[in-house]
Amino acid sequence: QVQLVESGGGLVQAGGSLRLSCAASGRTFSNVVMGWFRQGPGKEREFVATIIWNYGITSYLDSVKGRFTNSRDRAKNTVYLQMNSLKPEEAEVYYCNARDPGGRDYWGKGTQVTVSS
């Protein structure tokens, strides 16, 4: 079993920055893909960014490229999402995800990001 705990959400003005963290604990694994998703009221959960744990290879939703950076600290079993130039429409709940090599998904409980205009 894997536990994921997000932190770092909060209130920021449009154009501001936040850094989200996701601490993983429990079963250890390799070749996992860690990701960030977001979901607003009445909307489907949306992919934001992923990072391949072993190699640090990242991918991003087109609309966040150049503004968001996904990184990981292997010693701390933590992934980060640095979000710059935030927009009001990006005010959603952000979820951390881990997908193991067998395709099983693990989710955190989410952290709220609020962007004031």
C-alpha positions in Angstrom: 0.0 0.0 0.0 1.2 3.5 -0.8 0.1 6.7 1.0 0.4 10.0 -0.7 0.0 13.3 1.2 -0.2 16.6 -0.6 0.6 20.0 0.9 1.3 23.5 -0.2 -2.0 24.6 -1.5 -3.5 27.9 -0.5 -4.5 31.3 -1.7 -2.5 33.3 -4.2 -3.2 36.3 -6.5 -3.3 35.8 -10.2 0.2 35.8 -11.6 1.6 34.4 -8.3 3.3 31.2 -7.4 2.8 28.1 -5.3 4.8 25.0 -4.7 2.9 21.8 -4.0 4.5 18.8 -2.4 3.5 15.1 -2.3 5.1 12.9 0.2 5.0 9.2 -0.5 5.2 6.5 2.1 4.4 2.8 2.6 5.4 0.3 0.0 8.6 1.2 -1.8 8.8 0.7 -5.6 10.7 1.5 -8.6 9.7 2.4 -12.2 6.7 4.3 -10.8 5.2 7.4 -12.5 4.3 10.2 -10.2 1.8 12.7 -11.4 -0.4 15.7 -10.6 -4.0 16.1 -11.6 -6.5 18.8 -10.9 -10.3 18.9 -10.6 -12.7 21.8 -10.4 -16.4 21.7 -9.3 -18.4 19.9 -12.0 -15.4 19.1 -14.0 -13.5 15.9 -14.8 -10.1 15.3 -13.2 -7.5 16.6 -15.5 -3.9 15.6 -16.1 -1.4 18.3 -15.3 2.1 16.8 -15.1 4.0 13.5 -14.6 7.5 12.5 -13.8 9.1 9.1 -14.2 10.6 8.5 -10.8 13.7 6.6 -11.9 14.7 8.9 -14.7 13.2 12.3 -13.9 11.6 12.5 -17.3 8.6 14.9 -17.2 5.6 15.6 -19.3 3.1 18.4 -19.0 -0.4 19.6 -20.0 0.2 22.0 -22.9 -1.4 24.9 -21.1 1.1 24.7 -18.2 4.3 24.2 -20.1 6.8 26.9 -19.3 5.0 27.8 -16.1 4.8 24.6 -14.0 7.8 22.4 -13.1 7.5 18.9 -11.8 10.4 17.5 -9.8 11.3 14.9 -7.3 13.6 14.4 -4.3 14.4 10.7 -4.2 15.9 10.8 -0.8 12.7 12.3 0.6 10.3 10.2 -1.5 8.7 13.5 -2.4 7.5 15.1 -5.7 7.0 18.8 -6.2 4.9 20.9 -8.5 6.2 24.5 -8.8 3.4 26.6 -10.3 4.2 30.0 -11.6 2.0 32.7 -13.3 -1.1 31.1 -11.9 -4.4 31.9 -13.5 -7.8 32.2 -11.9 -9.2 29.3 -13.9 -6.5 27.1 -12.4 -8.1 27.4 -8.9 -8.9 23.7 -8.4 -8.1 20.8 -6.1 -4.8 19.3 -7.0 -4.2 15.6 -6.5 -1.0 13.6 -6.4 -1.0 10.3 -8.2 1.3 7.3 -8.3 1.0 4.6 -10.9 3.0 1.4 -10.3 4.4 -0.8 -13.0 1.3 -3.0 -12.8 -0.9 0.0 -13.7 -2.4 0.4 -10.2 -3.2 4.0 -9.3 -2.8 5.6 -5.8 -4.2 9.0 -5.0 -3.7 11.6 -2.3 -6.7 13.4 -0.8 -5.9 16.6 -2.7 -4.9 20.2 -1.8 -6.9 23.3 -2.7 -5.4 26.0 -4.8 -7.3 29.3 -4.9 -6.3 32.0 -7.3 -7.8 35.4 -6.8 -8.2 37.7 -9.8 
